[in-house]
Amino acid sequence: MAVTQVVLLDPKRSYAQLAPELEAAALRVLQSGRYIMGPEVEAFEQACARYLGCKHAIGVSSGTDALLVALMALGVGHGHEVVLPTYTFFATAGAVARLGATPVFVDSCPRCFNLDPGAVAKKVTRKTKAIIPVHLFGQAAELAPLLALGKDKGIPVIEDACQAIGAEYAGKRVGSITEVGCFSFFPSKNLGAFGDAGLVTTSDDRFAATVRALRSHGEVTRYDHQLVGGNFRIDALQCALLNVKLAHLDEYTKRRQAHAALYTRLFTEAGVGALVGQGAGCGAGCAKAGAGAKSAPVGLPAAAQSRHVFNQYVIRVPGKRDSLKDWLKQKGVDTAVYYPAPLHLQKAMASMGHRAGDFPVAEACAADSLALPIWAELTSEEVTYVAERVIEHMKA
Ligand SMILES: Cc1ncc(COP(=O)(O)O)c(C=O)c1O
């Protein structure tokens, strides 16, 4: 059947492909009567630790709570600062602000959308308690300079890997490279739950014990509350379902990468697109790799040297983003803008005193970026349909 419509995400298609396995897992939990913690949670945590290559994986209620609990475990609070990109989802900064600490923003790399590591060092002060690189859209941020800076200054680096499960940097899975990793299993993520869920990863035994206590009201043993935590637990039901999907994650990733490669090939062949983000990350490597890139109306995301898992396929369309979005809508294609405003321009962050122009790269990305459908179960006919509609508009 000819394609006439492509949605941004259809979780029902993913469910349908694994329905018997998922239903058996759900039924097992329902019949077990163990809905909070227990063997399903432990099994999922162990499978995640193995997959990610770290010692501890601790299931929590969401990616937001993963960030919150990780910051709490590091003792972040009033009077502290945490350096992070302004071009990210709100939760990265929201978790910092909720603890009374100050998010200190940095600009991004125009080629790969990730934070500019060169800008981070300039923002570190004696109040800095953590640095949070975000592996945006499924591509690892450039971590080496941040690891060196963190080591030099004694500042932990928290990877916000919410969008990037399975992505790699220098041969290691993200979330296992720095002191702490945070993941989201929101349904649109590469490993999507059937509701909210998240994960904190670490290889530090003491830190892991603190996170485990904090996720259950600071309890160390039953009714022995040694810290003030909260209810940040992951559901046993989500763990059983996620464990089924985790076994298929690499296959999902391959499909996403194939869709990305197809988009990139079709745009390049049609002469409307050129890579803007080639390279392992930003900083010197990214700038060098992108230096020879030809200009074209559509800026294509990097086919990075590190393993990009394409949670999103985000193109840059200066001057034509909104008209392209409207055109695609008319043609039955859903797209999204991640994110229409960087965090320093959000009302909730007004107390930081920023204004337009403070972070020009992030502001330009917010103005001209567009995410095309890239979910694993899309067919190549659907991807081709989207690409052809983009090409039509860009050539018009
Ligand atoms: C970069 C980033 N950080 C944090 C989060 C928060 O995750 P959750 O929605 O599971 O709370 C998200 C989710 O969209 C995200 O993309």
The ligand as a MOL file (V3000), in Angstrom:
LIG
                    3D

  0  0  0     0  0            999 V3000
M  V30 BEGIN CTAB
M  V30 COUNTS 16 16 0 0 0
M  V30 BEGIN ATOM
M  V30 1 C 18.0200 14.6440 27.9210 0
M  V30 2 C 16.9170 14.2100 28.8270 0
M  V30 3 N 17.0990 14.2740 30.1490 0
M  V30 4 C 16.1390 13.8730 31.0110 0
M  V30 5 C 14.9220 13.3960 30.5610 0
M  V30 6 C 13.8660 13.0180 31.5440 0
M  V30 7 O 13.4210 11.7030 31.4220 0
M  V30 8 P 11.9530 11.2860 31.8390 0
M  V30 9 O 11.0040 11.8250 30.8350 0
M  V30 10 O 11.9940 9.7920 31.8670 0
M  V30 11 O 11.6940 11.8480 33.1940 0
M  V30 12 C 14.6950 13.3140 29.1940 0
M  V30 13 C 13.4080 12.8070 28.6650 0
M  V30 14 O 12.9050 13.2450 27.6600 0
M  V30 15 C 15.7180 13.7290 28.3040 0
M  V30 16 O 15.5260 13.6800 26.9760 0
M  V30 END ATOM
M  V30 BEGIN BOND
M  V30 1 1 1 2
M  V30 2 1 2 3
M  V30 3 2 2 15
M  V30 4 2 3 4
M  V30 5 1 4 5
M  V30 6 1 5 6
M  V30 7 2 5 12
M  V30 8 1 6 7
M  V30 9 1 7 8
M  V30 10 2 8 9
M  V30 11 1 8 10
M  V30 12 1 8 11
M  V30 13 1 12 13
M  V30 14 1 12 15
M  V30 15 2 13 14
M  V30 16 1 15 16
M  V30 END BOND
M  V30 END CTAB
M  END
